[in-house]
Amino acid sequence: MTMRFATVILVLASCALPCAIAQQAAPPAPSFAPANMTRAGVRGMAATCTACHGTNGNAAAQSAVPGLAGRSKDEIAQAMAQFKGGQRPATVMHQIAKGFSDAEVAAIADYFSTQAR
């Protein structure tokens, strides 16, 4: 009788374990570091544009890629939104734009709008 009782307990426990595991809360989603919205942080985000748009947004002479320096922040932010939403044709900008939040885009647009051409 003791062996039969132990077997019943083991069977019941093994049935209850998956239910207990299923009821556990899901692990929290990974969180990414918040954007560094300091002056240096925004300058660092803007530096990622240098390879195509030139240092401080001044594209090389006769470049097919437009310079960003001195453009209005609204123009830059609107272009980024269009790239992000797929409304504006691009080779890589649609993917790059998706990597920035709206706040980051606004900060980067503001940065480039203040740069001298």
N, C-alpha and C positions, 0 to 999 in steps of 0.2 A: 504494500500500500504506500509506503514512503517513496519508493521509486516512481510509482505512477503519479503521485502528488507532485514530485519534483519535475517530472516531464510536463505535466499540465502547466505548472508555473513557468517553465522555460518557454513553452509554446505561447502562452499569453504575453509574456514579456517581449518575445521576438515580434509579435504582432503590434504591440504598443510602441515599440521603438521607432518604426518609420513614421507613425502618426506624430510622435513627439518631435521628431526632426522636421517634419513638414510644417509644424506649427511655429517653428522658430522664425523670427524676423529675418528678412533678407539682409545681407550685409549692405552697408551704406554704399551708394554709388561713389566711385572715385571722384575726389574733388581736385580741381586744378587750382593752381595758385591764382589769386586775383591779379588783374592787370596792374602793373606798376605805373600808376598814373602821375608819378612825380615828373618833373621836367626831364630828369635824366632817363627815366623809364620810357617816356614818350619818345625822346630822342633815340633811344635804343630800338624801339619798335620801328621808327622811321628809317633807321639805318638798314633794316632788312630790304628796303626799297632801292638802296644804292646800286646794286648790281645792274639793274635795268634803267632806273630813272636818274642815276648820277648822284654824286655827293651833294647832300642837302637838297636833293630834288632838281639839280641842274644837270640835265641830260647832255651828253656829248653833242657837239655840233653835227648837224645832219643825221642825227639818230632817228630811227623810225619810231622810237619810244618817246612819248612826250615828257618834257620836264614838268615837275610838279611845283617847283619854287615859284612863289608869287601868285599862284592861281587862287581863286576864291575858295574858302573852306567849303562853301555849299556845293560848288562844282566838283570838288574832289570827293566829298561825302556822297553826292548823288551818283557819281561814276562808280564808286565802290559798291553802293547799294545795287546798282544795275548789274555789275559783275557778279555780286553775291547771289542775286536773284536769277541770273542766267538771261537777262534781257539785253545784255551788251556782249557782242562777240569778243572772244579773247582766246589766247593760247594757254596762258597759265593764270591770268588774273582772277578768273572765276574761282579757282581753287585757293589762291592766296587770300582773296577777300573773305572767303568762308572761315578763315582762321582768326578773324578779328571780330570782336563784339561791336555793337553800335557805339558804345562809349569809346572804345579804342579807335574806331574809324574817325569819330568826331575829333578826338585828341590829335591823331595823326594829320587829319585835314587841317586843323588849326595850326599845327606845327609848320607844315609846308606852306601855308598861306602867309606866314610871317618871314619866310626865307627870301633873301634877295635873289633876283634872277641874274 
